[in-house]
Amino acid sequence: MKDRIRAIRTGLGLTQKEFAARIGTSQNVLANYETGRRNPSSSVINNICKTFCVSESWLRAGEGEMSAPIGAEQKILSWVKSIFAEKEMTFQKQFLNMLAELDGAKWELLEEMMQKTMGGFPNQSLPQEKTTAADAEAAYIKSRSKNVPNAASPVSNITTDAGSSANCRKLMN
């Protein structure tokens, strides 16, 4: 198991400290797992499997495929969990906080903007209109100015961070 844990971590390009933080343990404990001085508890194995989309039978015994099949809900939960595990206020964390504040009308507006700018969603066939990002932004600003005069932008200092769903895709490839 020690080699499989190390393979997951190095395959994702994570340091021991980063990997340990994502599974809720310390770097020293992880180092003990990777050298075979300690065996992870069932809860740690469960955290590794859920966080990094790894098959438990593969992790425990090397049987079957490394990647565990994951559904849409698990991808979303893993991604959100990874975002909120970050100590700093990233763009993704700010964006999720903003989404949590939306009411029904604002969700409808957001959906409409997504349909116009992205031509719909991957599993949904929607009529596509030719709309530029600038047009969508102007429509958004116009709609915001009606509801909240002189409001400042809710998001600033944009940074990026790879979420767990990207990690799962990387593991599956």
Contact map, one row per residue, 1 for C-alpha under 8 A:
11111000000000000000000000000000000000000000000000000000001111000000000000000000000000000000000000000000000000000000000000000000000000000000000000000000000000000000000000000
11111100000000000000000000000000111100000000000000000000000000000000000000000000000000000000000000000000000000000000000000000000000000000000000000000000000000000000000000000
11111110000000000000000000000000010000000000000000000000000000000000000000000000000000000000000000000000000000000000000000000000000000000000000000000000000000000000000000000
11111111000000000000000000000000000000000000000000000000001001000000000000000000000000000000000000000000000000000000000000000000000000000000000000000000000000000000000000000
11111111100000000000000000000000110000000000000000000000001000000000000000000000000000000000000000000000000000000000000000000000000000000000000000000000000000000000000000000
01111111110000000000000000000000010000000000000000000000000000000000000000000000000000000000000000000000000000000000000000000000000000000000000000000000000000000000000000000
00111111111000000000000000000000000000000000000000000000000000000000000000000000000000000000000000000000000000000000000000000000000000000000000000000000000000000000000000000
00011111111100000000000000000000000000000000000000010000000000000000000000000000000000000000000000000000000000000000000000000000000000000000000000000000000000000000000000100
00001111111111110010000000000000000000000000000000000000000000000000000000000000000000000000000000000000000000000000000000000000000000000000000000000000000000000000000000000
00000111111111100000000000000000000000000000000000000000000000000000000000000000000000000000000000000000000000000000000000000000000000000000000000000000000000000000000000000
00000011111111000000000000000000000000000000000000000000000000000000000000000000000000000000000000000000000000000000000000000000000000000000000000000000000000000000000000100
00000001111111000000000000000000000000000000000000000000000000000000000000000000000000000000000000000000000000000000000000000000000000000000000000000000000000000000001001100
00000000111111100000000000000000000000000000000000000000000000000000000000000000000000000000000000000000000000000000000000000000000000000000000000000000000000000000000000000
00000000111111111110000000000000000000000000000000000000000000000000000000000000000000000000000000000000000000000000000000000000000000000000000000000000000000000000000000000
00000000110011111110000000000000000000000000000000000000000000000000000000000000000000000000000000000000000000000000000000000000000000000000000000000000000000000000000000000
00000000100001111111000000100110000000000000000000000000000000000000000000000000000000000000000000000000000000000000000000000000000000000000000000000000000000000000000000000
00000000000001111111100001100000000000000000000000000000000000000000000000000000000000000000000000000000000000000000000000000000000000000000000000000000000000000000000000000
00000000000001111111110000000000000000000000000000000000000000000000000000000000000000000000000000000000000000000000000000000000000000000000000000000000000000000000000000000
00000000100001111111111000000000000000000000000000000000000000000000000000000000000000000000000000000000000000000000000000000000000000000000000000000000000000000000000000000
00000000000000011111111111100100000000000000000000000000000000000000000000000000000000000000000000000000000000000000000000000000000000000000000000000000000000000000000000000
00000000000000001111111111100000000000000000000000000000000000000000000000000000000000000000000000000000000000000000000000000000000000000000000000000000000000000000000000000
00000000000000000111111110000000000000000000000000100000000000000000000000000000010010000000000000000000000000000000000000000000000000000000000000000000000000000000000000000
00000000000000000011111110000000000000000001001100100000000000000000000000000000000000000000000000000000000000000000000000000000000000000000000000000000000000000000000000000
00000000000000000001111111000000000000000001001000000000000000000000000000000000000000000000000000000000000000000000000000000000000000000000000000000000000000000000000000000
00000000000000000001111111101100000000000000000000000000000000000000000000000000000000000000000000000000000000000000000000000000000000000000000000000000000000000000000000000
00000000000000001001100111111100000000000000000000000000000000000000000000000000000000000000000000000000000000000000000000000000000000000000000000000000000000000000000000000
00000000000000011001100011111110000000000000000000000000000000000000000000000000000000000000000000000000000000000000000000000000000000000000000000000000000000000000000000000
00000000000000000000000001111111000000000000000000000000000000000000000000000000000000000000000000000000000000000000000000000000000000000000000000000000000000000000000000000
00000000000000000000000011111111100001000000000000000000000000000000000000000000000000000000000000000000000000000000000000000000000000000000000000000000000000000000000000000
00000000000000010001000011111111110000000000000000000000000000000000000000000000000000000000000000000000000000000000000000000000000000000000000000000000000000000000000000000
00000000000000010000000000111111111000000000000000000000000000000000000000000000000000000000000000000000000000000000000000000000000000000000000000000000000000000000000000000
00000000000000000000000000011111111111100000000000000000000000000000000000000000000000000000000000000000000000000000000000000000000000000000000000000000000000000000000000000
01001000000000000000000000001111111111110000000000000000000000000000000000000000000000000000000000000000000000000000000000000000000000000000000000000000000000000000000000000
01101100000000000000000000000111111110000000000000000000000000000000000000000000000000000000000000000000000000000000000000000000000000000000000000000000000000000000000000000
01000000000000000000000000000011111111000000000000000000000000000000000000000000000000000000000000000000000000000000000000000000000000000000000000000000000000000000000000000
01000000000000000000000000000001111111100000000000000000000000000000000000000000000000000000000000000000000000000000000000000000000000000000000000000000000000000000000000000
00000000000000000000000000000001111111100000000000000000000000000000000000000000000000000000000000000000000000000000000000000000000000000000000000000000000000000000000000000
00000000000000000000000000001001101111110000000000000000000000000000000000000000000000000000000000000000000000000000000000000000000000000000000000000000000000000000000000000
00000000000000000000000000000001100111111000000000000000000000000000000000000000000000000000000000000000000000000000000000000000000000000000000000000000000000000000000000000
00000000000000000000000000000000100001111111100000000000000000000000000000000000000000000000000000000000000000000000000000000000000000000000000000000000000000000000000000000
00000000000000000000000000000000000000111111100000000000000000000000000000000000000000000000000000000000000000000000000000000000000000000000000000000000000000000000000000000
00000000000000000000000000000000000000011111110000000000000000000000000000000000000000000000000000000000000000000000000000000000000000000000000000000000000000000000000000000
00000000000000000000000000000000000000011111111000000000000000000000000000000000000000000000000000000000000000000000000000000000000000000000000000000000000000000000000000000
00000000000000000000001100000000000000011111111100000000000000000000000000000000000000000000000000000000000000000000000000000000000000000000000000000000000000000000000000000
00000000000000000000000000000000000000011111111110000001001000000000000000000000000000000000000000000000000000000000000000000000000000000000000000000000000000000000000000000
00000000000000000000000000000000000000000111111111000001000000000000000000000000000000000000000000000000000000000000000000000000000000000000000000000000000000000000000000000
00000000000000000000001100000000000000000011111111100000000000000000000000000000000000000000000000000000000000000000000000000000000000000000000000000000000000000000000000000
00000000000000000000001000000000000000000001111111111100000000000000000000000000000000000000000000000000000000000000000000000000000000000000000000000000000000000000000000000
00000000000000000000000000000000000000000000111111111111001000000001000000000000000000000000000000000000000000000000000000000000000000000000000000000000000000000000000000000
00000000000000000000000000000000000000000000011111111100000000000000000000000100000000000000000000000000000000000000000000000000000000000000000000000000000000000000000000000
00000000000000000000011000000000000000000000001111111100000000000000000000000100000000000000000000000000000000000000000000000000000000000000000000000000000000000001000000000
00000001000000000000000000000000000000000000000111111100000000000000000000000000000000000000000000000000000000000000000000000000000000000000000000000000000000000001001100100
00000000000000000000000000000000000000000000000111111110000000000011110000000000000000000000000000000000000000000000000000000000000000000000000000000000000000000000000100100
00000000000000000000000000000000000000000000000111111111011000000111000000000000000000000000000000000000000000000000000000000000000000000000000000000000000000000000000000000
00000000000000000000000000000000000000000000000010001111111000011111100000000000000000000000000000000000000000000000000000000000000000000000000000000000000000000000000000000
00000000000000000000000000000000000000000000110010000111111100000001000000000000000000000000000000000000000000000000000000000000000000000000000000000000000000000000000000000
00000000000000000000000000000000000000000000000000000011111111110000000000000000000000000000000000000000000000000000000000000000000000000000000000000000000000000000000000000
00000000000000000000000000000000000000000000000000000111111111111100000000000000000000000000000000000000000000000000000000000000000000000000000000000000000000000000000000000
10011000000000000000000000000000000000000000100010000111111111100100000000000000000000000000000000000000000000000000000000000000000000000000000000000000000000000000000000000
10000000000000000000000000000000000000000000000000000001111111100000000000000000000000000000000000000000000000000000000000000000000000000000000000000000000000000000000000000
10000000000000000000000000000000000000000000000000000000111111100000000000000000000000000000000000000000000000000000000000000000000000000000000000000000000000000000000000000
10010000000000000000000000000000000000000000000000000000111111110100000000000000000000000000000000000000000000000000000000000000000000000000000000000000000000000000000000000
00000000000000000000000000000000000000000000000000000000111111111000000000000000000000000000000000000000000000000000000000000000000000000000000000000000000000000000000000000
00000000000000000000000000000000000000000000000000000010110001111100000000000000000000000000000000000000000000000000000000000000000000000000000000000000000000000000000000000
00000000000000000000000000000000000000000000000000000010010000111111000000000000000000000000000000000000000000000000000000000000000000000000000000000000000000000000000000000
00000000000000000000000000000000000000000000000000000110011001011111000000000000000000000000000000000000000000000000000000000000000000000000000000000000000000000000000000000
00000000000000000000000000000000000000000000000000001110000000001111100000000000000000000000000000000000000000000000000000000000000000000000000000000000000000000000000100110
00000000000000000000000000000000000000000000000010001111000000001111110000000000000000000000000000000000000000000000000000000000000000000000000000000000000000000000000000000
00000000000000000000000000000000000000000000000000001010000000000011111000000000000000000000000000000000000000000000000000000000000000000000000000000000000000000000000000000
00000000000000000000000000000000000000000000000000001000000000000001111101100000000000000000000000000000000000000000000000000000000000000000000000000000000000000000000000000
00000000000000000000000000000000000000000000000000000000000000000000111111100000000000000000000000000000000000000000000000000000000000000000000000000000000000000000000000000
00000000000000000000000000000000000000000000000000000000000000000000011111110000000000000000000000000000000000000000000000000000000000000000000000000000000000000000000000000
00000000000000000000000000000000000000000000000000000000000000000000001111111000000000000000000000000000000000000000000000000000000000000000000000000000000000000000000000000
00000000000000000000000000000000000000000000000000000000000000000000011111111100000000000000000000000000000000000000000000000000000000000000000000000000000000000000000000000
00000000000000000000000000000000000000000000000000000000000000000000011111111110000000000000000000000000000000000000000000000000000000000000000000000000000000000001100000000
00000000000000000000000000000000000000000000000000000000000000000000000111111111000000000000000000000000000000000000000000000000000000000000000000000000000000000000100000000
00000000000000000000000000000000000000000000000000000000000000000000000011111111100000000000000000000000000000000000000000000000000000000000000000000000000000000000000000000
00000000000000000000000000000000000000000000000001100000000000000000000001111111110000000000000000000000000000000000000000000000000000000000000000000000000000000011100000000
00000000000000000000000000000000000000000000000000000000000000000000000000111111111000000000000000000000000000000000000000000000000000000000000000000000000000000011100000000
00000000000000000000000000000000000000000000000000000000000000000000000000011111111100000000000000000000000000000000000000000000000000000000000000000000000000000010000000000
00000000000000000000000000000000000000000000000000000000000000000000000000001111111110000000000000000000000000000000000000000000000000000000000000000000000000000000000000000
00000000000000000000010000000000000000000000000000000000000000000000000000000111111111000000000000000000000000000000000000000000000000000000000000000000000000000011000000000
00000000000000000000000000000000000000000000000000000000000000000000000000000011111111000101100000000000000000000000000000000000000000000000000000000000000000001010000000000
00000000000000000000000000000000000000000000000000000000000000000000000000000001111111100000100000000000000000000000000000000000000000000000000000000000000000000000000000000
00000000000000000000010000000000000000000000000000000000000000000000000000000000111111100000000000000000000000000000000000000000000000000000000000000000000000000000000000000
00000000000000000000000000000000000000000000000000000000000000000000000000000000011111111100000000000000000000000000000000000000000000000000000000000000000000000000000000000
00000000000000000000000000000000000000000000000000000000000000000000000000000000000111111000000000000000000000000000000000000000000000000000000000000000000000000000000000000
00000000000000000000000000000000000000000000000000000000000000000000000000000000000001111100000000000000000000000000000000000000000000000000000000000000000000000000000000000
00000000000000000000000000000000000000000000000000000000000000000000000000000000000001111110110000000000000000000000000000000000000000000000000000000000000000000000000000000
00000000000000000000000000000000000000000000000000000000000000000000000000000000001001011111110000000000000000000000000000000000000000000000000000000000000001111000000000000
00000000000000000000000000000000000000000000000000000000000000000000000000000000000000001111111000000000000000000000000000000000000000000000000000000000001111110000000000000
00000000000000000000000000000000000000000000000000000000000000000000000000000000001000000111111100000000000000000000000000000000000000000000000000000000000000011000000000000
00000000000000000000000000000000000000000000000000000000000000000000000000000000001100001111111110000000000000000000000000000000000000000000000000000000000000000000000000000
00000000000000000000000000000000000000000000000000000000000000000000000000000000000000001111111111000000000000000000000000000000000000000000000000000000001000000000000000000
00000000000000000000000000000000000000000000000000000000000000000000000000000000000000000011111111100000000000000000000000000000000000000000000000000000001000000000000000000
00000000000000000000000000000000000000000000000000000000000000000000000000000000000000000001111111110000000000000000000000000000000000000000000000000000000000000000000000000
00000000000000000000000000000000000000000000000000000000000000000000000000000000000000000000111111111000000000000000000000000000000000000000000000000000000000000000000000000
00000000000000000000000000000000000000000000000000000000000000000000000000000000000000000000011111111100000000000000000000000000000000000000000000000000010000000000000000000
00000000000000000000000000000000000000000000000000000000000000000000000000000000000000000000001111111100000000000000000000000000000000000000000000000000000000000000000000000
00000000000000000000000000000000000000000000000000000000000000000000000000000000000000000000000111111100000000000000000000000000000000000000000000000000000000000000000000000
00000000000000000000000000000000000000000000000000000000000000000000000000000000000000000000000011111110000000000000000000000000000000000000000000000000000000000000000000000
00000000000000000000000000000000000000000000000000000000000000000000000000000000000000000000000001111111111000000000000000000000000000000000000000000000000000000000000000000
00000000000000000000000000000000000000000000000000000000000000000000000000000000000000000000000000001111111000000000000000000000000000000000000000000000000000000000000000000
00000000000000000000000000000000000000000000000000000000000000000000000000000000000000000000000000000111111100000000000000000000000000000000000000000000000000000000000000000
00000000000000000000000000000000000000000000000000000000000000000000000000000000000000000000000000000111111110000000000000000000000000000000000000000000000000000000000000000
00000000000000000000000000000000000000000000000000000000000000000000000000000000000000000000000000000111111111000000000000000000000000000000000000000000000000000000000000000
00000000000000000000000000000000000000000000000000000000000000000000000000000000000000000000000000000111111111100000000000000000000000000000000000000000000000000000000000000
00000000000000000000000000000000000000000000000000000000000000000000000000000000000000000000000000000001111111110000000000000000000000000000000000000000000000000000000000000
00000000000000000000000000000000000000000000000000000000000000000000000000000000000000000000000000000000111111111000000000000000000000000000000000000000000000000000000000000
00000000000000000000000000000000000000000000000000000000000000000000000000000000000000000000000000000000011111111100000000000000000000000000000000000000000000000000000000000
00000000000000000000000000000000000000000000000000000000000000000000000000000000000000000000000000000000001111111110000000000000000000000000000000000000000000000000000000000
00000000000000000000000000000000000000000000000000000000000000000000000000000000000000000000000000000000000111111111000000000000000000000000000000000000000000000000000000000
00000000000000000000000000000000000000000000000000000000000000000000000000000000000000000000000000000000000011111111100000000000000000010001000000000000000000000000000000000
00000000000000000000000000000000000000000000000000000000000000000000000000000000000000000000000000000000000001111111111110000000000000000000000000000000000000000000000000000
00000000000000000000000000000000000000000000000000000000000000000000000000000000000000000000000000000000000000111111111110000101000000000000000000000000000000000000000000000
00000000000000000000000000000000000000000000000000000000000000000000000000000000000000000000000000000000000000011111111100000001111000010000000000000000000000000000000000000
00000000000000000000000000000000000000000000000000000000000000000000000000000000000000000000000000000000000000001111111000000000001110010000000000000000000000000000000000000
00000000000000000000000000000000000000000000000000000000000000000000000000000000000000000000000000000000000000000111111110000000000000000000000000000000000000000000000000000
00000000000000000000000000000000000000000000000000000000000000000000000000000000000000000000000000000000000000000111111110000111100000000000000000000000000000000000000000000
00000000000000000000000000000000000000000000000000000000000000000000000000000000000000000000000000000000000000000111011111011111000000000000000000000000000000000000000000000
00000000000000000000000000000000000000000000000000000000000000000000000000000000000000000000000000000000000000000110011111111100000000000000000000000000000000000000000000000
00000000000000000000000000000000000000000000000000000000000000000000000000000000000000000000000000000000000000000000000111111000000000000000000000000000000000000000000000000
00000000000000000000000000000000000000000000000000000000000000000000000000000000000000000000000000000000000000000000000011111000000000000000000000000000000000000000000000000
00000000000000000000000000000000000000000000000000000000000000000000000000000000000000000000000000000000000000000000000111111100000000000000000000000000000000000000000000000
00000000000000000000000000000000000000000000000000000000000000000000000000000000000000000000000000000000000000000000000111111110000000000000000000000000000000000000000000000
00000000000000000000000000000000000000000000000000000000000000000000000000000000000000000000000000000000000000000010001110011111000000000000000000000000000000000000000000000
00000000000000000000000000000000000000000000000000000000000000000000000000000000000000000000000000000000000000000000001100001111100000000000000000000000000000000000000000000
00000000000000000000000000000000000000000000000000000000000000000000000000000000000000000000000000000000000000000011001100000111110000000000000000000000000000000000000000000
00000000000000000000000000000000000000000000000000000000000000000000000000000000000000000000000000000000000000000001001000000011111000000000000000000000000000000000000000000
00000000000000000000000000000000000000000000000000000000000000000000000000000000000000000000000000000000000000000001000000000001111100000000000000000000000000000000000000000
00000000000000000000000000000000000000000000000000000000000000000000000000000000000000000000000000000000000000000001100000000000111110110000000000000000000000000000000000000
00000000000000000000000000000000000000000000000000000000000000000000000000000000000000000000000000000000000000000000100000000000011111110000000000000000000000000000000000000
00000000000000000000000000000000000000000000000000000000000000000000000000000000000000000000000000000000000000000000100000000000001111111000000000000000000000000000000000000
00000000000000000000000000000000000000000000000000000000000000000000000000000000000000000000000000000000000000000000000000000000000111111100000000000000000000000000000000000
00000000000000000000000000000000000000000000000000000000000000000000000000000000000000000000000000000000000000000000000000000000001111111110000000000000000000000000000000000
00000000000000000000000000000000000000000000000000000000000000000000000000000000000000000000000000000000000000001001100000000000001111111111000000000000000000000000000000000
00000000000000000000000000000000000000000000000000000000000000000000000000000000000000000000000000000000000000000000000000000000000011111111100000000000000000000000000000000
00000000000000000000000000000000000000000000000000000000000000000000000000000000000000000000000000000000000000000000000000000000000001111111110000000000000000000000000000000
00000000000000000000000000000000000000000000000000000000000000000000000000000000000000000000000000000000000000000000000000000000000000111111111000000000000000000000000000000
00000000000000000000000000000000000000000000000000000000000000000000000000000000000000000000000000000000000000001000000000000000000000011111111100000000000000000000000000000
00000000000000000000000000000000000000000000000000000000000000000000000000000000000000000000000000000000000000000000000000000000000000001111111110000000000000000000000000000
00000000000000000000000000000000000000000000000000000000000000000000000000000000000000000000000000000000000000000000000000000000000000000111111111000000000000000000000000000
00000000000000000000000000000000000000000000000000000000000000000000000000000000000000000000000000000000000000000000000000000000000000000011111111100000000000000000000000000
00000000000000000000000000000000000000000000000000000000000000000000000000000000000000000000000000000000000000000000000000000000000000000001111111111010000000000000000000000
00000000000000000000000000000000000000000000000000000000000000000000000000000000000000000000000000000000000000000000000000000000000000000000111111111110000000000000000000000
00000000000000000000000000000000000000000000000000000000000000000000000000000000000000000000000000000000000000000000000000000000000000000000011111111000000000000000000000000
00000000000000000000000000000000000000000000000000000000000000000000000000000000000000000000000000000000000000000000000000000000000000000000001111111000000000000000000000000
00000000000000000000000000000000000000000000000000000000000000000000000000000000000000000000000000000000000000000000000000000000000000000000000111111110000000000000000000000
00000000000000000000000000000000000000000000000000000000000000000000000000000000000000000000000000000000000000000000000000000000000000000000000111111110000000000000000000000
00000000000000000000000000000000000000000000000000000000000000000000000000000000000000000000000000000000000000000000000000000000000000000000000010011111000000000000000000000
00000000000000000000000000000000000000000000000000000000000000000000000000000000000000000000000000000000000000000000000000000000000000000000000110011111100000000000000000000
00000000000000000000000000000000000000000000000000000000000000000000000000000000000000000000000000000000000000000000000000000000000000000000000000000111110000000000000000000
00000000000000000000000000000000000000000000000000000000000000000000000000000000000000000000000000000000000000000000000000000000000000000000000000000011111100000000000000000
00000000000000000000000000000000000000000000000000000000000000000000000000000000000000000000000001000000000000000000000000000000000000000000000000000001111100000000000000000
00000000000000000000000000000000000000000000000000000000000000000000000000000000000000000010011000000000000000000000000000000000000000000000000000000000111111000000000000000
00000000000000000000000000000000000000000000000000000000000000000000000000000000000000000010000000000000000000000000000000000000000000000000000000000000111111000000000000000
00000000000000000000000000000000000000000000000000000000000000000000000000000000000000000010000000000000000000000000000000000000000000000000000000000000001111100000000000000
00000000000000000000000000000000000000000000000000000000000000000000000000000000000000000110000000000000000000000000000000000000000000000000000000000000001111110000000000000
00000000000000000000000000000000000000000000000000000000000000000000000000000000000000000110000000000000000000000000000000000000000000000000000000000000000011111000000000000
00000000000000000000000000000000000000000000000000000000000000000000000000000000000000000111000000000000000000000000000000000000000000000000000000000000000001111100000000000
00000000000000000000000000000000000000000000000000000000000000000000000000000000001000000101000000000000000000000000000000000000000000000000000000000000000000111110000000000
00000000000000000000000000000000000000000000000000000000000000000000000000000000000000000000000000000000000000000000000000000000000000000000000000000000000000011111011000000
00000000000000000000000000000000000000000000000000000000000000000000000000000111011000000000000000000000000000000000000000000000000000000000000000000000000000001111111000000
00000000000000000000000000000000000000000000000000110000000000000000000000100110010000000000000000000000000000000000000000000000000000000000000000000000000000000111111100000
00000000000000000000000000000000000000000000000000000000000000000000000000110110000000000000000000000000000000000000000000000000000000000000000000000000000000000011111110000
00000000000000000000000000000000000000000000000000000000000000000000000000000000000000000000000000000000000000000000000000000000000000000000000000000000000000000111111111000
00000000000100000000000000000000000000000000000000010000000000000000000000000000000000000000000000000000000000000000000000000000000000000000000000000000000000000111111111100
00000000000000000000000000000000000000000000000000011000000000000010000000000000000000000000000000000000000000000000000000000000000000000000000000000000000000000001111111110
00000000000000000000000000000000000000000000000000000000000000000000000000000000000000000000000000000000000000000000000000000000000000000000000000000000000000000000111111111
00000000000100000000000000000000000000000000000000000000000000000000000000000000000000000000000000000000000000000000000000000000000000000000000000000000000000000000011111111
00000001001100000000000000000000000000000000000000011000000000000010000000000000000000000000000000000000000000000000000000000000000000000000000000000000000000000000001111111
00000000000000000000000000000000000000000000000000000000000000000010000000000000000000000000000000000000000000000000000000000000000000000000000000000000000000000000000111111
00000000000000000000000000000000000000000000000000000000000000000000000000000000000000000000000000000000000000000000000000000000000000000000000000000000000000000000000011111
